[in-house]
Amino acid sequence: MIASFQKRLLKNQELRVKFPDQPDRFMESEIDLSVIVQEMHAIATVPSLYYLLIESNAVRNLLQLLTHDNTDVSIAVVDLLQV
């Protein structure tokens, strides 16, 4: 799941850089990113897996998403961090 999150984050970043003035070109990647962040609640509810989030730099990436241009993504991260 963490690897999928990292992959979707990277894809979204690449598409946003490649098509900055064409949101329709990166919209699907933002939906995918928001969905995987929501799915990560499964990890957030198991404290014994927290080390995976830290070792994979997922926490750092999640914190970066707090300032994402798409507020739906930012809200999904805030919701995850509240768990």
PDB file of N, CA, C and O in Angstrom:
ATOM      1  N   MET A   1       0.827  -1.193   0.000  1.00  0.00           N
ATOM      2  CA  MET A   1       0.000   0.000   0.000  1.00  0.00           C
ATOM      3  C   MET A   1       0.877   1.265   0.000  1.00  0.00           C
ATOM      4  O   MET A   1       0.591   2.231  -0.708  1.00  0.00           O
ATOM      5  N   ILE A   2       1.931   1.241   0.793  1.00  0.00           N
ATOM      6  CA  ILE A   2       2.815   2.402   0.853  1.00  0.00           C
ATOM      7  C   ILE A   2       3.509   2.612  -0.487  1.00  0.00           C
ATOM      8  O   ILE A   2       3.660   3.747  -0.942  1.00  0.00           O
ATOM      9  N   ALA A   3       3.929   1.523  -1.118  1.00  0.00           N
ATOM     10  CA  ALA A   3       4.566   1.627  -2.433  1.00  0.00           C
ATOM     11  C   ALA A   3       3.589   2.198  -3.452  1.00  0.00           C
ATOM     12  O   ALA A   3       3.975   2.995  -4.307  1.00  0.00           O
ATOM     13  N   SER A   4       2.346   1.800  -3.365  1.00  0.00           N
ATOM     14  CA  SER A   4       1.320   2.327  -4.267  1.00  0.00           C
ATOM     15  C   SER A   4       1.111   3.823  -4.023  1.00  0.00           C
ATOM     16  O   SER A   4       0.944   4.597  -4.966  1.00  0.00           O
ATOM     17  N   PHE A   5       1.123   4.217  -2.760  1.00  0.00           N
ATOM     18  CA  PHE A   5       1.008   5.640  -2.421  1.00  0.00           C
ATOM     19  C   PHE A   5       2.157   6.429  -3.039  1.00  0.00           C
ATOM     20  O   PHE A   5       1.944   7.466  -3.668  1.00  0.00           O
ATOM     21  N   GLN A   6       3.380   5.926  -2.854  1.00  0.00           N
ATOM     22  CA  GLN A   6       4.562   6.610  -3.385  1.00  0.00           C
ATOM     23  C   GLN A   6       4.469   6.735  -4.910  1.00  0.00           C
ATOM     24  O   GLN A   6       4.793   7.777  -5.479  1.00  0.00           O
ATOM     25  N   LYS A   7       4.026   5.667  -5.552  1.00  0.00           N
ATOM     26  CA  LYS A   7       3.911   5.648  -7.013  1.00  0.00           C
ATOM     27  C   LYS A   7       2.868   6.656  -7.498  1.00  0.00           C
ATOM     28  O   LYS A   7       3.102   7.380  -8.466  1.00  0.00           O
ATOM     29  N   ARG A   8       1.729   6.698  -6.831  1.00  0.00           N
ATOM     30  CA  ARG A   8       0.669   7.629  -7.230  1.00  0.00           C
ATOM     31  C   ARG A   8       1.064   9.077  -6.972  1.00  0.00           C
ATOM     32  O   ARG A   8       0.716   9.972  -7.742  1.00  0.00           O
ATOM     33  N   LEU A   9       1.787   9.296  -5.892  1.00  0.00           N
ATOM     34  CA  LEU A   9       2.271  10.640  -5.591  1.00  0.00           C
ATOM     35  C   LEU A   9       3.234  11.108  -6.678  1.00  0.00           C
ATOM     36  O   LEU A   9       3.119  12.228  -7.176  1.00  0.00           O
ATOM     37  N   LEU A  10       4.168  10.260  -7.039  1.00  0.00           N
ATOM     38  CA  LEU A  10       5.147  10.597  -8.069  1.00  0.00           C
ATOM     39  C   LEU A  10       4.461  10.865  -9.413  1.00  0.00           C
ATOM     40  O   LEU A  10       4.801  11.821 -10.110  1.00  0.00           O
ATOM     41  N   LYS A  11       3.503  10.023  -9.766  1.00  0.00           N
ATOM     42  CA  LYS A  11       2.778  10.212 -11.029  1.00  0.00           C
ATOM     43  C   LYS A  11       2.049  11.552 -11.035  1.00  0.00           C
ATOM     44  O   LYS A  11       2.073  12.272 -12.033  1.00  0.00           O
ATOM     45  N   ASN A  12       1.404  11.882  -9.924  1.00  0.00           N
ATOM     46  CA  ASN A  12       0.692  13.156  -9.838  1.00  0.00           C
ATOM     47  C   ASN A  12       1.651  14.332  -9.969  1.00  0.00           C
ATOM     48  O   ASN A  12       1.361  15.297 -10.677  1.00  0.00           O
ATOM     49  N   GLN A  13       2.778  14.256  -9.298  1.00  0.00           N
ATOM     50  CA  GLN A  13       3.759  15.335  -9.378  1.00  0.00           C
ATOM     51  C   GLN A  13       4.275  15.505 -10.807  1.00  0.00           C
ATOM     52  O   GLN A  13       4.405  16.626 -11.298  1.00  0.00           O
ATOM     53  N   GLU A  14       4.566  14.394 -11.462  1.00  0.00           N
ATOM     54  CA  GLU A  14       5.062  14.453 -12.836  1.00  0.00           C
ATOM     55  C   GLU A  14       4.037  15.066 -13.780  1.00  0.00           C
ATOM     56  O   GLU A  14       4.380  15.906 -14.612  1.00  0.00           O
ATOM     57  N   LEU A  15       2.784  14.649 -13.652  1.00  0.00           N
ATOM     58  CA  LEU A  15       1.743  15.173 -14.536  1.00  0.00           C
ATOM     59  C   LEU A  15       1.465  16.649 -14.271  1.00  0.00           C
ATOM     60  O   LEU A  15       1.195  17.408 -15.202  1.00  0.00           O
ATOM     61  N   ARG A  16       1.531  17.054 -13.011  1.00  0.00           N
ATOM     62  CA  ARG A  16       1.317  18.474 -12.695  1.00  0.00           C
ATOM     63  C   ARG A  16       2.426  19.346 -13.287  1.00  0.00           C
ATOM     64  O   ARG A  16       2.168  20.469 -13.720  1.00  0.00           O
ATOM     65  N   VAL A  17       3.642  18.838 -13.305  1.00  0.00           N
ATOM     66  CA  VAL A  17       4.759  19.591 -13.881  1.00  0.00           C
ATOM     67  C   VAL A  17       4.649  19.605 -15.411  1.00  0.00           C
ATOM     68  O   VAL A  17       4.894  20.624 -16.057  1.00  0.00           O
ATOM     69  N   LYS A  18       4.282  18.471 -15.962  1.00  0.00           N
ATOM     70  CA  LYS A  18       4.216  18.338 -17.419  1.00  0.00           C
ATOM     71  C   LYS A  18       3.054  19.118 -18.032  1.00  0.00           C
ATOM     72  O   LYS A  18       3.183  19.676 -19.121  1.00  0.00           O
ATOM     73  N   PHE A  19       1.918  19.154 -17.329  1.00  0.00           N
ATOM     74  CA  PHE A  19       0.716  19.810 -17.845  1.00  0.00           C
ATOM     75  C   PHE A  19       0.150  20.818 -16.839  1.00  0.00           C
ATOM     76  O   PHE A  19      -0.982  20.653 -16.384  1.00  0.00           O
ATOM     77  N   PRO A  20       0.904  21.847 -16.488  1.00  0.00           N
ATOM     78  CA  PRO A  20       0.457  22.765 -15.433  1.00  0.00           C
ATOM     79  C   PRO A  20      -0.827  23.539 -15.774  1.00  0.00           C
ATOM     80  O   PRO A  20      -1.573  23.931 -14.877  1.00  0.00           O
ATOM     81  N   ASP A  21      -1.074  23.752 -17.042  1.00  0.00           N
ATOM     82  CA  ASP A  21      -2.247  24.531 -17.455  1.00  0.00           C
ATOM     83  C   ASP A  21      -3.379  23.665 -17.995  1.00  0.00           C
ATOM     84  O   ASP A  21      -4.335  24.173 -18.581  1.00  0.00           O
ATOM     85  N   GLN A  22      -3.263  22.345 -17.792  1.00  0.00           N
ATOM     86  CA  GLN A  22      -4.285  21.419 -18.286  1.00  0.00           C
ATOM     87  C   GLN A  22      -4.713  20.469 -17.170  1.00  0.00           C
ATOM     88  O   GLN A  22      -4.301  19.309 -17.150  1.00  0.00           O
ATOM     89  N   PRO A  23      -5.526  20.949 -16.255  1.00  0.00           N
ATOM     90  CA  PRO A  23      -5.905  20.121 -15.103  1.00  0.00           C
ATOM     91  C   PRO A  23      -6.580  18.808 -15.494  1.00  0.00           C
ATOM     92  O   PRO A  23      -6.502  17.829 -14.751  1.00  0.00           O
ATOM     93  N   ASP A  24      -7.232  18.779 -16.634  1.00  0.00           N
ATOM     94  CA  ASP A  24      -7.879  17.539 -17.058  1.00  0.00           C
ATOM     95  C   ASP A  24      -6.859  16.423 -17.304  1.00  0.00           C
ATOM     96  O   ASP A  24      -7.213  15.244 -17.287  1.00  0.00           O
ATOM     97  N   ARG A  25      -5.601  16.793 -17.533  1.00  0.00           N
ATOM     98  CA  ARG A  25      -4.552  15.806 -17.791  1.00  0.00           C
ATOM     99  C   ARG A  25      -4.038  15.164 -16.500  1.00  0.00           C
ATOM    100  O   ARG A  25      -3.494  14.060 -16.536  1.00  0.00           O
ATOM    101  N   PHE A  26      -4.205  15.839 -15.366  1.00  0.00           N
ATOM    102  CA  PHE A  26      -3.715  15.250 -14.104  1.00  0.00           C
ATOM    103  C   PHE A  26      -4.826  15.000 -13.095  1.00  0.00           C
ATOM    104  O   PHE A  26      -4.556  14.581 -11.970  1.00  0.00           O
ATOM    105  N   MET A  27      -6.064  15.251 -13.480  1.00  0.00           N
ATOM    106  CA  MET A  27      -7.190  15.076 -12.552  1.00  0.00           C
ATOM    107  C   MET A  27      -7.322  13.635 -12.072  1.00  0.00           C
ATOM    108  O   MET A  27      -7.538  13.392 -10.885  1.00  0.00           O
ATOM    109  N   GLU A  28      -7.193  12.690 -12.981  1.00  0.00           N
ATOM    110  CA  GLU A  28      -7.336  11.280 -12.599  1.00  0.00           C
ATOM    111  C   GLU A  28      -6.252  10.868 -11.598  1.00  0.00           C
ATOM    112  O   GLU A  28      -6.512  10.093 -10.677  1.00  0.00           O
ATOM    113  N   SER A  29      -5.050  11.386 -11.783  1.00  0.00           N
ATOM    114  CA  SER A  29      -3.969  11.044 -10.851  1.00  0.00           C
ATOM    115  C   SER A  29      -4.235  11.631  -9.465  1.00  0.00           C
ATOM    116  O   SER A  29      -3.806  11.065  -8.460  1.00  0.00           O
ATOM    117  N   GLU A  30      -4.933  12.751  -9.407  1.00  0.00           N
ATOM    118  CA  GLU A  30      -5.267  13.341  -8.110  1.00  0.00           C
ATOM    119  C   GLU A  30      -6.359  12.546  -7.408  1.00  0.00           C
ATOM    120  O   GLU A  30      -6.353  12.407  -6.185  1.00  0.00           O
ATOM    121  N   ILE A  31      -7.285  12.031  -8.187  1.00  0.00           N
ATOM    122  CA  ILE A  31      -8.321  11.166  -7.613  1.00  0.00           C
ATOM    123  C   ILE A  31      -7.670   9.902  -7.066  1.00  0.00           C
ATOM    124  O   ILE A  31      -7.977   9.464  -5.957  1.00  0.00           O
ATOM    125  N   ASP A  32      -6.767   9.318  -7.855  1.00  0.00           N
ATOM    126  CA  ASP A  32      -6.048   8.113  -7.407  1.00  0.00           C
ATOM    127  C   ASP A  32      -5.253   8.384  -6.134  1.00  0.00           C
ATOM    128  O   ASP A  32      -5.220   7.555  -5.225  1.00  0.00           O
ATOM    129  N   LEU A  33      -4.623   9.535  -6.077  1.00  0.00           N
ATOM    130  CA  LEU A  33      -3.834   9.905  -4.895  1.00  0.00           C
ATOM    131  C   LEU A  33      -4.736  10.060  -3.669  1.00  0.00           C
ATOM    132  O   LEU A  33      -4.405   9.575  -2.587  1.00  0.00           O
ATOM    133  N   SER A  34      -5.850  10.721  -3.836  1.00  0.00           N
ATOM    134  CA  SER A  34      -6.791  10.906  -2.735  1.00  0.00           C
ATOM    135  C   SER A  34      -7.325   9.558  -2.244  1.00  0.00           C
ATOM    136  O   SER A  34      -7.465   9.343  -1.040  1.00  0.00           O
ATOM    137  N   VAL A  35      -7.619   8.666  -3.169  1.00  0.00           N
ATOM    138  CA  VAL A  35      -8.145   7.346  -2.810  1.00  0.00           C
ATOM    139  C   VAL A  35      -7.118   6.546  -2.011  1.00  0.00           C
ATOM    140  O   VAL A  35      -7.467   5.938  -0.999  1.00  0.00           O
ATOM    141  N   ILE A  36      -5.860   6.536  -2.448  1.00  0.00           N
ATOM    142  CA  ILE A  36      -4.853   5.752  -1.727  1.00  0.00           C
ATOM    143  C   ILE A  36      -4.600   6.339  -0.338  1.00  0.00           C
ATOM    144  O   ILE A  36      -4.339   5.593   0.606  1.00  0.00           O
ATOM    145  N   VAL A  37      -4.674   7.651  -0.203  1.00  0.00           N
ATOM    146  CA  VAL A  37      -4.514   8.258   1.129  1.00  0.00           C
ATOM    147  C   VAL A  37      -5.655   7.794   2.031  1.00  0.00           C
ATOM    148  O   VAL A  37      -5.433   7.498   3.205  1.00  0.00           O
ATOM    149  N   GLN A  38      -6.850   7.729   1.501  1.00  0.00           N
ATOM    150  CA  GLN A  38      -7.991   7.240   2.292  1.00  0.00           C
ATOM    151  C   GLN A  38      -7.808   5.771   2.659  1.00  0.00           C
ATOM    152  O   GLN A  38      -8.157   5.355   3.764  1.00  0.00           O
ATOM    153  N   GLU A  39      -7.262   4.990   1.734  1.00  0.00           N
ATOM    154  CA  GLU A  39      -7.041   3.566   2.001  1.00  0.00           C
ATOM    155  C   GLU A  39      -5.966   3.354   3.061  1.00  0.00           C
ATOM    156  O   GLU A  39      -5.941   2.314   3.720  1.00  0.00           O
ATOM    157  N   MET A  40      -5.091   4.320   3.228  1.00  0.00           N
ATOM    158  CA  MET A  40      -4.016   4.193   4.211  1.00  0.00           C
ATOM    159  C   MET A  40      -4.526   4.245   5.646  1.00  0.00           C
ATOM    160  O   MET A  40      -3.747   4.072   6.584  1.00  0.00           O
ATOM    161  N   HIS A  41      -5.803   4.476   5.827  1.00  0.00           N
ATOM    162  CA  HIS A  41      -6.382   4.399   7.170  1.00  0.00           C
ATOM    163  C   HIS A  41      -6.167   3.008   7.765  1.00  0.00           C
ATOM    164  O   HIS A  41      -6.082   2.850   8.982  1.00  0.00           O
ATOM    165  N   ALA A  42      -6.079   2.001   6.890  1.00  0.00           N
ATOM    166  CA  ALA A  42      -5.845   0.636   7.365  1.00  0.00           C
ATOM    167  C   ALA A  42      -4.501   0.542   8.091  1.00  0.00           C
ATOM    168  O   ALA A  42      -4.376  -0.187   9.075  1.00  0.00           O
ATOM    169  N   ILE A  43      -3.515   1.264   7.617  1.00  0.00           N
ATOM    170  CA  ILE A  43      -2.204   1.271   8.281  1.00  0.00           C
ATOM    171  C   ILE A  43      -2.258   2.127   9.539  1.00  0.00           C
ATOM    172  O   ILE A  43      -1.676   1.774  10.565  1.00  0.00           O
ATOM    173  N   ALA A  44      -2.954   3.241   9.456  1.00  0.00           N
ATOM    174  CA  ALA A  44      -3.010   4.178  10.584  1.00  0.00           C
ATOM    175  C   ALA A  44      -3.684   3.575  11.810  1.00  0.00           C
ATOM    176  O   ALA A  44      -3.459   4.038  12.928  1.00  0.00           O
ATOM    177  N   THR A  45      -4.498   2.561  11.620  1.00  0.00           N
ATOM    178  CA  THR A  45      -5.192   1.950  12.751  1.00  0.00           C
ATOM    179  C   THR A  45      -4.407   0.794  13.373  1.00  0.00           C
ATOM    180  O   THR A  45      -4.878   0.154  14.313  1.00  0.00           O
ATOM    181  N   VAL A  46      -3.201   0.528  12.843  1.00  0.00           N
ATOM    182  CA  VAL A  46      -2.368  -0.553  13.371  1.00  0.00           C
ATOM    183  C   VAL A  46      -1.013   0.033  13.782  1.00  0.00           C
ATOM    184  O   VAL A  46      -0.097   0.118  12.964  1.00  0.00           O
ATOM    185  N   PRO A  47      -0.892   0.434  15.041  1.00  0.00           N
ATOM    186  CA  PRO A  47       0.351   1.075  15.500  1.00  0.00           C
ATOM    187  C   PRO A  47       1.620   0.270  15.234  1.00  0.00           C
ATOM    188  O   PRO A  47       2.691   0.856  15.073  1.00  0.00           O
ATOM    189  N   SER A  48       1.528  -1.040  15.186  1.00  0.00           N
ATOM    190  CA  SER A  48       2.728  -1.849  14.943  1.00  0.00           C
ATOM    191  C   SER A  48       3.268  -1.664  13.519  1.00  0.00           C
ATOM    192  O   SER A  48       4.381  -2.099  13.222  1.00  0.00           O
ATOM    193  N   LEU A  49       2.494  -1.026  12.643  1.00  0.00           N
ATOM    194  CA  LEU A  49       2.936  -0.775  11.264  1.00  0.00           C
ATOM    195  C   LEU A  49       3.467   0.643  11.064  1.00  0.00           C
ATOM    196  O   LEU A  49       3.904   0.986   9.965  1.00  0.00           O
ATOM    197  N   TYR A  50       3.437   1.458  12.092  1.00  0.00           N
ATOM    198  CA  TYR A  50       3.885   2.852  11.957  1.00  0.00           C
ATOM    199  C   TYR A  50       5.331   2.952  11.472  1.00  0.00           C
ATOM    200  O   TYR A  50       5.688   3.866  10.729  1.00  0.00           O
ATOM    201  N   TYR A  51       6.142   2.012  11.897  1.00  0.00           N
ATOM    202  CA  TYR A  51       7.547   2.067  11.487  1.00  0.00           C
ATOM    203  C   TYR A  51       7.682   2.000   9.965  1.00  0.00           C
ATOM    204  O   TYR A  51       8.621   2.564   9.403  1.00  0.00           O
ATOM    205  N   LEU A  52       6.758   1.321   9.298  1.00  0.00           N
ATOM    206  CA  LEU A  52       6.797   1.255   7.838  1.00  0.00           C
ATOM    207  C   LEU A  52       6.577   2.629   7.219  1.00  0.00           C
ATOM    208  O   LEU A  52       7.210   2.984   6.224  1.00  0.00           O
ATOM    209  N   LEU A  53       5.683   3.388   7.814  1.00  0.00           N
ATOM    210  CA  LEU A  53       5.429   4.749   7.318  1.00  0.00           C
ATOM    211  C   LEU A  53       6.658   5.632   7.482  1.00  0.00           C
ATOM    212  O   LEU A  53       6.955   6.471   6.631  1.00  0.00           O
ATOM    213  N   ILE A  54       7.362   5.433   8.579  1.00  0.00           N
ATOM    214  CA  ILE A  54       8.550   6.247   8.849  1.00  0.00           C
ATOM    215  C   ILE A  54       9.714   5.819   7.962  1.00  0.00           C
ATOM    216  O   ILE A  54      10.369   6.662   7.349  1.00  0.00           O
ATOM    217  N   GLU A  55       9.975   4.518   7.889  1.00  0.00           N
ATOM    218  CA  GLU A  55      11.105   4.019   7.105  1.00  0.00           C
ATOM    219  C   GLU A  55      10.966   4.312   5.613  1.00  0.00           C
ATOM    220  O   GLU A  55      11.972   4.480   4.923  1.00  0.00           O
ATOM    221  N   SER A  56       9.747   4.375   5.114  1.00  0.00           N
ATOM    222  CA  SER A  56       9.518   4.590   3.686  1.00  0.00           C
ATOM    223  C   SER A  56       9.391   6.070   3.317  1.00  0.00           C
ATOM    224  O   SER A  56       9.154   6.403   2.156  1.00  0.00           O
ATOM    225  N   ASN A  57       9.548   6.945   4.293  1.00  0.00           N
ATOM    226  CA  ASN A  57       9.378   8.399   4.104  1.00  0.00           C
ATOM    227  C   ASN A  57       7.945   8.792   3.748  1.00  0.00           C
ATOM    228  O   ASN A  57       7.705   9.892   3.251  1.00  0.00           O
ATOM    229  N   ALA A  58       7.005   7.904   3.999  1.00  0.00           N
ATOM    230  CA  ALA A  58       5.607   8.211   3.704  1.00  0.00           C
ATOM    231  C   ALA A  58       5.096   9.359   4.568  1.00  0.00           C
ATOM    232  O   ALA A  58       4.272  10.156   4.118  1.00  0.00           O
ATOM    233  N   VAL A  59       5.576   9.446   5.796  1.00  0.00           N
ATOM    234  CA  VAL A  59       5.142  10.537   6.678  1.00  0.00           C
ATOM    235  C   VAL A  59       5.570  11.877   6.091  1.00  0.00           C
ATOM    236  O   VAL A  59       4.788  12.827   6.059  1.00  0.00           O
ATOM    237  N   ARG A  60       6.802  11.949   5.632  1.00  0.00           N
ATOM    238  CA  ARG A  60       7.302  13.182   5.011  1.00  0.00           C
ATOM    239  C   ARG A  60       6.464  13.544   3.782  1.00  0.00           C
ATOM    240  O   ARG A  60       6.107  14.705   3.582  1.00  0.00           O
ATOM    241  N   ASN A  61       6.159  12.544   2.970  1.00  0.00           N
ATOM    242  CA  ASN A  61       5.353  12.790   1.778  1.00  0.00           C
ATOM    243  C   ASN A  61       3.931  13.221   2.127  1.00  0.00           C
ATOM    244  O   ASN A  61       3.360  14.090   1.467  1.00  0.00           O
ATOM    245  N   LEU A  62       3.368  12.614   3.159  1.00  0.00           N
ATOM    246  CA  LEU A  62       2.026  13.005   3.590  1.00  0.00           C
ATOM    247  C   LEU A  62       2.021  14.458   4.066  1.00  0.00           C
ATOM    248  O   LEU A  62       1.106  15.219   3.751  1.00  0.00           O
ATOM    249  N   LEU A  63       3.041  14.833   4.821  1.00  0.00           N
ATOM    250  CA  LEU A  63       3.121  16.216   5.302  1.00  0.00           C
ATOM    251  C   LEU A  63       3.253  17.202   4.142  1.00  0.00           C
ATOM    252  O   LEU A  63       2.700  18.300   4.201  1.00  0.00           O
ATOM    253  N   GLN A  64       3.972  16.826   3.103  1.00  0.00           N
ATOM    254  CA  GLN A  64       4.084  17.682   1.921  1.00  0.00           C
ATOM    255  C   GLN A  64       2.723  17.855   1.239  1.00  0.00           C
ATOM    256  O   GLN A  64       2.431  18.909   0.675  1.00  0.00           O
ATOM    257  N   LEU A  65       1.915  16.832   1.298  1.00  0.00           N
ATOM    258  CA  LEU A  65       0.598  16.900   0.656  1.00  0.00           C
ATOM    259  C   LEU A  65      -0.371  17.832   1.379  1.00  0.00           C
ATOM    260  O   LEU A  65      -1.420  18.176   0.835  1.00  0.00           O
ATOM    261  N   LEU A  66      -0.035  18.235   2.581  1.00  0.00           N
ATOM    262  CA  LEU A  66      -0.893  19.192   3.284  1.00  0.00           C
ATOM    263  C   LEU A  66      -0.998  20.513   2.536  1.00  0.00           C
ATOM    264  O   LEU A  66      -1.964  21.255   2.716  1.00  0.00           O
ATOM    265  N   THR A  67      -0.017  20.808   1.704  1.00  0.00           N
ATOM    266  CA  THR A  67      -0.037  22.053   0.924  1.00  0.00           C
ATOM    267  C   THR A  67      -0.344  21.794  -0.554  1.00  0.00           C
ATOM    268  O   THR A  67      -0.061  22.638  -1.403  1.00  0.00           O
ATOM    269  N   HIS A  68      -0.914  20.644  -0.857  1.00  0.00           N
ATOM    270  CA  HIS A  68      -1.245  20.300  -2.244  1.00  0.00           C
ATOM    271  C   HIS A  68      -2.266  21.293  -2.791  1.00  0.00           C
ATOM    272  O   HIS A  68      -3.129  21.771  -2.054  1.00  0.00           O
ATOM    273  N   ASP A  69      -2.170  21.598  -4.063  1.00  0.00           N
ATOM    274  CA  ASP A  69      -3.094  22.551  -4.693  1.00  0.00           C
ATOM    275  C   ASP A  69      -4.540  22.060  -4.686  1.00  0.00           C
ATOM    276  O   ASP A  69      -5.473  22.863  -4.663  1.00  0.00           O
ATOM    277  N   ASN A  70      -4.719  20.761  -4.705  1.00  0.00           N
ATOM    278  CA  ASN A  70      -6.065  20.190  -4.669  1.00  0.00           C
ATOM    279  C   ASN A  70      -6.454  19.989  -3.200  1.00  0.00           C
ATOM    280  O   ASN A  70      -5.875  19.158  -2.501  1.00  0.00           O
ATOM    281  N   THR A  71      -7.429  20.752  -2.752  1.00  0.00           N
ATOM    282  CA  THR A  71      -7.817  20.678  -1.333  1.00  0.00           C
ATOM    283  C   THR A  71      -8.398  19.319  -0.950  1.00  0.00           C
ATOM    284  O   THR A  71      -8.342  18.938   0.219  1.00  0.00           O
ATOM    285  N   ASP A  72      -8.952  18.584  -1.907  1.00  0.00           N
ATOM    286  CA  ASP A  72      -9.453  17.246  -1.584  1.00  0.00           C
ATOM    287  C   ASP A  72      -8.314  16.340  -1.125  1.00  0.00           C
ATOM    288  O   ASP A  72      -8.486  15.537  -0.207  1.00  0.00           O
ATOM    289  N   VAL A  73      -7.167  16.467  -1.756  1.00  0.00           N
ATOM    290  CA  VAL A  73      -6.002  15.675  -1.361  1.00  0.00           C
ATOM    291  C   VAL A  73      -5.537  16.110   0.028  1.00  0.00           C
ATOM    292  O   VAL A  73      -5.255  15.270   0.883  1.00  0.00           O
ATOM    293  N   SER A  74      -5.458  17.408   0.249  1.00  0.00           N
ATOM    294  CA  SER A  74      -5.029  17.919   1.553  1.00  0.00           C
ATOM    295  C   SER A  74      -5.980  17.473   2.660  1.00  0.00           C
ATOM    296  O   SER A  74      -5.539  17.087   3.743  1.00  0.00           O
ATOM    297  N   ILE A  75      -7.255  17.526   2.396  1.00  0.00           N
ATOM    298  CA  ILE A  75      -8.255  17.116   3.384  1.00  0.00           C
ATOM    299  C   ILE A  75      -8.134  15.625   3.685  1.00  0.00           C
ATOM    300  O   ILE A  75      -8.273  15.211   4.835  1.00  0.00           O
ATOM    301  N   ALA A  76      -7.877  14.822   2.662  1.00  0.00           N
ATOM    302  CA  ALA A  76      -7.700  13.368   2.877  1.00  0.00           C
ATOM    303  C   ALA A  76      -6.502  13.110   3.787  1.00  0.00           C
ATOM    304  O   ALA A  76      -6.544  12.211   4.627  1.00  0.00           O
ATOM    305  N   VAL A  77      -5.446  13.885   3.627  1.00  0.00           N
ATOM    306  CA  VAL A  77      -4.265  13.736   4.483  1.00  0.00           C
ATOM    307  C   VAL A  77      -4.575  14.153   5.911  1.00  0.00           C
ATOM    308  O   VAL A  77      -4.196  13.461   6.856  1.00  0.00           O
ATOM    309  N   VAL A  78      -5.256  15.271   6.075  1.00  0.00           N
ATOM    310  CA  VAL A  78      -5.631  15.725   7.423  1.00  0.00           C
ATOM    311  C   VAL A  78      -6.496  14.669   8.098  1.00  0.00           C
ATOM    312  O   VAL A  78      -6.310  14.365   9.276  1.00  0.00           O
ATOM    313  N   ASP A  79      -7.431  14.118   7.357  1.00  0.00           N
ATOM    314  CA  ASP A  79      -8.306  13.080   7.905  1.00  0.00           C
ATOM    315  C   ASP A  79      -7.484  11.861   8.336  1.00  0.00           C
ATOM    316  O   ASP A  79      -7.740  11.274   9.387  1.00  0.00           O
ATOM    317  N   LEU A  80      -6.514  11.493   7.533  1.00  0.00           N
ATOM    318  CA  LEU A  80      -5.653  10.356   7.873  1.00  0.00           C
ATOM    319  C   LEU A  80      -4.840  10.639   9.128  1.00  0.00           C
ATOM    320  O   LEU A  80      -4.720   9.776   9.997  1.00  0.00           O
ATOM    321  N   LEU A  81      -4.287  11.826   9.227  1.00  0.00           N
ATOM    322  CA  LEU A  81      -3.462  12.174  10.371  1.00  0.00           C
ATOM    323  C   LEU A  81      -4.269  12.291  11.659  1.00  0.00           C
ATOM    324  O   LEU A  81      -3.710  12.175  12.749  1.00  0.00           O
ATOM    325  N   GLN A  82      -5.552  12.515  11.550  1.00  0.00           N
ATOM    326  CA  GLN A  82      -6.399  12.620  12.736  1.00  0.00           C
ATOM    327  C   GLN A  82      -6.717  11.264  13.351  1.00  0.00           C
ATOM    328  O   GLN A  82      -7.120  11.189  14.512  1.00  0.00           O
ATOM    329  N   VAL A  83      -6.541  10.202  12.590  1.00  0.00           N
ATOM    330  CA  VAL A  83      -6.900   8.857  13.067  1.00  0.00           C
ATOM    331  C   VAL A  83      -6.083   8.456  14.235  1.00  0.00           C
ATOM    332  O   VAL A  83      -6.255   7.356  14.760  1.00  0.00           O
TER     333      VAL A  83
END
